[in-house]
Amino acid sequence: MNHFVLISLTGVTVASFSQIILKKSSNRKYPNRIREYLNPLVICGYGMMFLALAFSIYAYSGLEFTNVPLLESAGYIIVMFLGYFFFKEKITKRKLTGTLLIILGIFVYHL
C-alpha cells in the first residue's frame, strides 16, 4: 500500500476526531462569548483540523486524483462511528442507508 494512502487516511481520521472535539465543546455552556471560542477544546479541535489539512496536502502530492474522493469520503463513515462511541448517538436505518450509499458511490466511481 502506498504510504500516501496511509497519510491521507490518518488526516481523515484526525479531522473526524477534531469534529467530535468541536461538537463536545458546542454542548457546553460558557460564561461569555470569548470563552465560547477561546477554550481548550476549540483550540485543540481547530489545531487538529490544521494538522489534518497538512496531512492532506502532503498526501495529495503523491496520490492520483481518482483516489482522493475515495479516501476523503471515509470521514463520513468514521464520524458516524465516533458519534456512536462518544455521544451514544444511535446508528439508525437512515444513517446506515446513507453510509451504504457513500460506499456504493465509491465503488461506482472506481469502475
mmCIF file of the C-alpha atoms, coordinates in Angstrom:
data_MODEL
# 
_entry.id   MODEL 
# 
loop_
_atom_site.group_PDB 
_atom_site.id 
_atom_site.type_symbol 
_atom_site.label_atom_id 
_atom_site.label_alt_id 
_atom_site.label_comp_id 
_atom_site.label_asym_id 
_atom_site.label_entity_id 
_atom_site.label_seq_id 
_atom_site.pdbx_PDB_ins_code 
_atom_site.Cartn_x 
_atom_site.Cartn_y 
_atom_site.Cartn_z 
_atom_site.occupancy 
_atom_site.B_iso_or_equiv 
_atom_site.pdbx_formal_charge 
_atom_site.auth_seq_id 
_atom_site.auth_comp_id 
_atom_site.auth_asym_id 
_atom_site.auth_atom_id 
_atom_site.pdbx_PDB_model_num 
ATOM 1   C CA . MET A 1 1   ? 0.000   0.000  0.000   1.00 0.00 ? 1   MET A CA 1 
ATOM 2   C CA . ASN A 1 2   ? 1.229   3.435  -0.932  1.00 0.00 ? 2   ASN A CA 1 
ATOM 3   C CA . HIS A 1 3   ? 2.334   5.407  2.144   1.00 0.00 ? 3   HIS A CA 1 
ATOM 4   C CA . PHE A 1 4   ? 0.449   8.437  0.807   1.00 0.00 ? 4   PHE A CA 1 
ATOM 5   C CA . VAL A 1 5   ? -2.803  6.477  1.249   1.00 0.00 ? 5   VAL A CA 1 
ATOM 6   C CA . LEU A 1 6   ? -1.973  5.885  4.909   1.00 0.00 ? 6   LEU A CA 1 
ATOM 7   C CA . ILE A 1 7   ? -1.110  9.550  5.402   1.00 0.00 ? 7   ILE A CA 1 
ATOM 8   C CA . SER A 1 8   ? -4.390  10.589 3.786   1.00 0.00 ? 8   SER A CA 1 
ATOM 9   C CA . LEU A 1 9   ? -6.414  8.180  5.948   1.00 0.00 ? 9   LEU A CA 1 
ATOM 10  C CA . THR A 1 10  ? -4.581  9.478  9.010   1.00 0.00 ? 10  THR A CA 1 
ATOM 11  C CA . GLY A 1 11  ? -5.556  13.015 8.032   1.00 0.00 ? 11  GLY A CA 1 
ATOM 12  C CA . VAL A 1 12  ? -9.197  11.991 7.564   1.00 0.00 ? 12  VAL A CA 1 
ATOM 13  C CA . THR A 1 13  ? -9.206  10.265 10.967  1.00 0.00 ? 13  THR A CA 1 
ATOM 14  C CA . VAL A 1 14  ? -7.633  13.288 12.683  1.00 0.00 ? 14  VAL A CA 1 
ATOM 15  C CA . ALA A 1 15  ? -10.233 15.553 11.039  1.00 0.00 ? 15  ALA A CA 1 
ATOM 16  C CA . SER A 1 16  ? -13.009 13.243 12.249  1.00 0.00 ? 16  SER A CA 1 
ATOM 17  C CA . PHE A 1 17  ? -11.730 13.360 15.817  1.00 0.00 ? 17  PHE A CA 1 
ATOM 18  C CA . SER A 1 18  ? -11.453 17.152 15.625  1.00 0.00 ? 18  SER A CA 1 
ATOM 19  C CA . GLN A 1 19  ? -15.133 17.319 14.625  1.00 0.00 ? 19  GLN A CA 1 
ATOM 20  C CA . ILE A 1 20  ? -16.019 15.260 17.697  1.00 0.00 ? 20  ILE A CA 1 
ATOM 21  C CA . ILE A 1 21  ? -13.984 17.574 19.944  1.00 0.00 ? 21  ILE A CA 1 
ATOM 22  C CA . LEU A 1 22  ? -15.650 20.668 18.452  1.00 0.00 ? 22  LEU A CA 1 
ATOM 23  C CA . LYS A 1 23  ? -19.084 19.112 18.934  1.00 0.00 ? 23  LYS A CA 1 
ATOM 24  C CA . LYS A 1 24  ? -18.216 18.336 22.566  1.00 0.00 ? 24  LYS A CA 1 
ATOM 25  C CA . SER A 1 25  ? -17.258 21.988 23.019  1.00 0.00 ? 25  SER A CA 1 
ATOM 26  C CA . SER A 1 26  ? -20.506 23.203 21.497  1.00 0.00 ? 26  SER A CA 1 
ATOM 27  C CA . ASN A 1 27  ? -22.533 21.195 24.008  1.00 0.00 ? 27  ASN A CA 1 
ATOM 28  C CA . ARG A 1 28  ? -21.079 23.135 26.954  1.00 0.00 ? 28  ARG A CA 1 
ATOM 29  C CA . LYS A 1 29  ? -22.163 26.452 28.419  1.00 0.00 ? 29  LYS A CA 1 
ATOM 30  C CA . TYR A 1 30  ? -19.585 29.233 28.731  1.00 0.00 ? 30  TYR A CA 1 
ATOM 31  C CA . PRO A 1 31  ? -19.642 32.382 30.876  1.00 0.00 ? 31  PRO A CA 1 
ATOM 32  C CA . ASN A 1 32  ? -19.087 34.723 27.922  1.00 0.00 ? 32  ASN A CA 1 
ATOM 33  C CA . ARG A 1 33  ? -18.683 34.852 24.152  1.00 0.00 ? 33  ARG A CA 1 
ATOM 34  C CA . ILE A 1 34  ? -14.877 34.942 24.243  1.00 0.00 ? 34  ILE A CA 1 
ATOM 35  C CA . ARG A 1 35  ? -14.632 31.783 26.378  1.00 0.00 ? 35  ARG A CA 1 
ATOM 36  C CA . GLU A 1 36  ? -17.032 30.122 23.966  1.00 0.00 ? 36  GLU A CA 1 
ATOM 37  C CA . TYR A 1 37  ? -14.454 30.438 21.184  1.00 0.00 ? 37  TYR A CA 1 
ATOM 38  C CA . LEU A 1 38  ? -11.203 30.538 23.152  1.00 0.00 ? 38  LEU A CA 1 
ATOM 39  C CA . ASN A 1 39  ? -11.227 27.411 25.254  1.00 0.00 ? 39  ASN A CA 1 
ATOM 40  C CA . PRO A 1 40  ? -9.007  24.317 25.211  1.00 0.00 ? 40  PRO A CA 1 
ATOM 41  C CA . LEU A 1 41  ? -11.479 22.138 23.294  1.00 0.00 ? 41  LEU A CA 1 
ATOM 42  C CA . VAL A 1 42  ? -11.976 24.640 20.480  1.00 0.00 ? 42  VAL A CA 1 
ATOM 43  C CA . ILE A 1 43  ? -8.279  25.430 20.210  1.00 0.00 ? 43  ILE A CA 1 
ATOM 44  C CA . CYS A 1 44  ? -7.423  21.709 20.192  1.00 0.00 ? 44  CYS A CA 1 
ATOM 45  C CA . GLY A 1 45  ? -10.175 20.964 17.640  1.00 0.00 ? 45  GLY A CA 1 
ATOM 46  C CA . TYR A 1 46  ? -9.009  23.633 15.227  1.00 0.00 ? 46  TYR A CA 1 
ATOM 47  C CA . GLY A 1 47  ? -5.384  22.656 15.792  1.00 0.00 ? 47  GLY A CA 1 
ATOM 48  C CA . MET A 1 48  ? -6.265  19.103 14.827  1.00 0.00 ? 48  MET A CA 1 
ATOM 49  C CA . MET A 1 49  ? -8.072  20.406 11.729  1.00 0.00 ? 49  MET A CA 1 
ATOM 50  C CA . PHE A 1 50  ? -4.922  22.281 10.741  1.00 0.00 ? 50  PHE A CA 1 
ATOM 51  C CA . LEU A 1 51  ? -2.889  19.083 11.249  1.00 0.00 ? 51  LEU A CA 1 
ATOM 52  C CA . ALA A 1 52  ? -5.388  17.125 9.139   1.00 0.00 ? 52  ALA A CA 1 
ATOM 53  C CA . LEU A 1 53  ? -5.067  19.762 6.419   1.00 0.00 ? 53  LEU A CA 1 
ATOM 54  C CA . ALA A 1 54  ? -1.272  19.397 6.475   1.00 0.00 ? 54  ALA A CA 1 
ATOM 55  C CA . PHE A 1 55  ? -1.609  15.602 6.177   1.00 0.00 ? 55  PHE A CA 1 
ATOM 56  C CA . SER A 1 56  ? -4.000  16.000 3.246   1.00 0.00 ? 56  SER A CA 1 
ATOM 57  C CA . ILE A 1 57  ? -1.852  18.489 1.370   1.00 0.00 ? 57  ILE A CA 1 
ATOM 58  C CA . TYR A 1 58  ? 1.190   16.251 1.710   1.00 0.00 ? 58  TYR A CA 1 
ATOM 59  C CA . ALA A 1 59  ? -0.782  13.123 0.748   1.00 0.00 ? 59  ALA A CA 1 
ATOM 60  C CA . TYR A 1 60  ? -2.216  14.809 -2.360  1.00 0.00 ? 60  TYR A CA 1 
ATOM 61  C CA . SER A 1 61  ? 1.296   15.270 -3.697  1.00 0.00 ? 61  SER A CA 1 
ATOM 62  C CA . GLY A 1 62  ? 1.679   11.503 -4.045  1.00 0.00 ? 62  GLY A CA 1 
ATOM 63  C CA . LEU A 1 63  ? -1.846  10.351 -4.838  1.00 0.00 ? 63  LEU A CA 1 
ATOM 64  C CA . GLU A 1 64  ? -3.602  10.079 -8.139  1.00 0.00 ? 64  GLU A CA 1 
ATOM 65  C CA . PHE A 1 65  ? -6.575  12.399 -8.390  1.00 0.00 ? 65  PHE A CA 1 
ATOM 66  C CA . THR A 1 66  ? -9.007  9.482  -8.715  1.00 0.00 ? 66  THR A CA 1 
ATOM 67  C CA . ASN A 1 67  ? -8.086  8.147  -5.252  1.00 0.00 ? 67  ASN A CA 1 
ATOM 68  C CA . VAL A 1 68  ? -8.699  11.377 -3.333  1.00 0.00 ? 68  VAL A CA 1 
ATOM 69  C CA . PRO A 1 69  ? -12.547 11.272 -3.208  1.00 0.00 ? 69  PRO A CA 1 
ATOM 70  C CA . LEU A 1 70  ? -12.411 7.656  -2.073  1.00 0.00 ? 70  LEU A CA 1 
ATOM 71  C CA . LEU A 1 71  ? -10.187 8.473  0.879   1.00 0.00 ? 71  LEU A CA 1 
ATOM 72  C CA . GLU A 1 72  ? -11.926 11.720 1.835   1.00 0.00 ? 72  GLU A CA 1 
ATOM 73  C CA . SER A 1 73  ? -15.370 10.100 1.888   1.00 0.00 ? 73  SER A CA 1 
ATOM 74  C CA . ALA A 1 74  ? -14.161 7.713  4.588   1.00 0.00 ? 74  ALA A CA 1 
ATOM 75  C CA . GLY A 1 75  ? -14.533 10.640 7.011   1.00 0.00 ? 75  GLY A CA 1 
ATOM 76  C CA . TYR A 1 76  ? -18.337 10.378 6.897   1.00 0.00 ? 76  TYR A CA 1 
ATOM 77  C CA . ILE A 1 77  ? -18.162 6.757  7.953   1.00 0.00 ? 77  ILE A CA 1 
ATOM 78  C CA . ILE A 1 78  ? -15.626 7.434  10.705  1.00 0.00 ? 78  ILE A CA 1 
ATOM 79  C CA . VAL A 1 79  ? -17.693 10.322 12.132  1.00 0.00 ? 79  VAL A CA 1 
ATOM 80  C CA . MET A 1 80  ? -20.784 8.119  12.295  1.00 0.00 ? 80  MET A CA 1 
ATOM 81  C CA . PHE A 1 81  ? -18.974 5.554  14.432  1.00 0.00 ? 81  PHE A CA 1 
ATOM 82  C CA . LEU A 1 82  ? -17.250 8.176  16.587  1.00 0.00 ? 82  LEU A CA 1 
ATOM 83  C CA . GLY A 1 83  ? -20.648 9.775  17.276  1.00 0.00 ? 83  GLY A CA 1 
ATOM 84  C CA . TYR A 1 84  ? -21.914 6.379  18.370  1.00 0.00 ? 84  TYR A CA 1 
ATOM 85  C CA . PHE A 1 85  ? -18.997 5.779  20.740  1.00 0.00 ? 85  PHE A CA 1 
ATOM 86  C CA . PHE A 1 86  ? -18.586 9.288  22.188  1.00 0.00 ? 86  PHE A CA 1 
ATOM 87  C CA . PHE A 1 87  ? -22.134 10.660 22.156  1.00 0.00 ? 87  PHE A CA 1 
ATOM 88  C CA . LYS A 1 88  ? -24.178 7.465  22.239  1.00 0.00 ? 88  LYS A CA 1 
ATOM 89  C CA . GLU A 1 89  ? -25.884 8.564  19.027  1.00 0.00 ? 89  GLU A CA 1 
ATOM 90  C CA . LYS A 1 90  ? -27.972 5.798  17.539  1.00 0.00 ? 90  LYS A CA 1 
ATOM 91  C CA . ILE A 1 91  ? -26.986 4.365  14.206  1.00 0.00 ? 91  ILE A CA 1 
ATOM 92  C CA . THR A 1 92  ? -30.367 4.499  12.533  1.00 0.00 ? 92  THR A CA 1 
ATOM 93  C CA . LYS A 1 93  ? -31.538 2.881  9.327   1.00 0.00 ? 93  LYS A CA 1 
ATOM 94  C CA . ARG A 1 94  ? -31.299 6.282  7.692   1.00 0.00 ? 94  ARG A CA 1 
ATOM 95  C CA . LYS A 1 95  ? -27.636 6.699  8.725   1.00 0.00 ? 95  LYS A CA 1 
ATOM 96  C CA . LEU A 1 96  ? -26.819 3.163  7.581   1.00 0.00 ? 96  LEU A CA 1 
ATOM 97  C CA . THR A 1 97  ? -28.565 3.787  4.272   1.00 0.00 ? 97  THR A CA 1 
ATOM 98  C CA . GLY A 1 98  ? -26.547 6.975  3.800   1.00 0.00 ? 98  GLY A CA 1 
ATOM 99  C CA . THR A 1 99  ? -23.320 5.173  4.644   1.00 0.00 ? 99  THR A CA 1 
ATOM 100 C CA . LEU A 1 100 ? -24.144 2.354  2.236   1.00 0.00 ? 100 LEU A CA 1 
ATOM 101 C CA . LEU A 1 101 ? -24.861 4.933  -0.479  1.00 0.00 ? 101 LEU A CA 1 
ATOM 102 C CA . ILE A 1 102 ? -21.463 6.517  0.186   1.00 0.00 ? 102 ILE A CA 1 
ATOM 103 C CA . ILE A 1 103 ? -19.769 3.121  -0.123  1.00 0.00 ? 103 ILE A CA 1 
ATOM 104 C CA . LEU A 1 104 ? -21.788 2.334  -3.264  1.00 0.00 ? 104 LEU A CA 1 
ATOM 105 C CA . GLY A 1 105 ? -20.797 5.693  -4.723  1.00 0.00 ? 105 GLY A CA 1 
ATOM 106 C CA . ILE A 1 106 ? -17.145 4.914  -4.030  1.00 0.00 ? 106 ILE A CA 1 
ATOM 107 C CA . PHE A 1 107 ? -17.409 1.621  -5.901  1.00 0.00 ? 107 PHE A CA 1 
ATOM 108 C CA . VAL A 1 108 ? -19.281 3.187  -8.830  1.00 0.00 ? 108 VAL A CA 1 
ATOM 109 C CA . TYR A 1 109 ? -16.714 5.986  -9.002  1.00 0.00 ? 109 TYR A CA 1 
ATOM 110 C CA . HIS A 1 110 ? -13.880 3.480  -9.294  1.00 0.00 ? 110 HIS A CA 1 
ATOM 111 C CA . LEU A 1 111 ? -15.434 1.397  -12.069 1.00 0.00 ? 111 LEU A CA 1 
# 
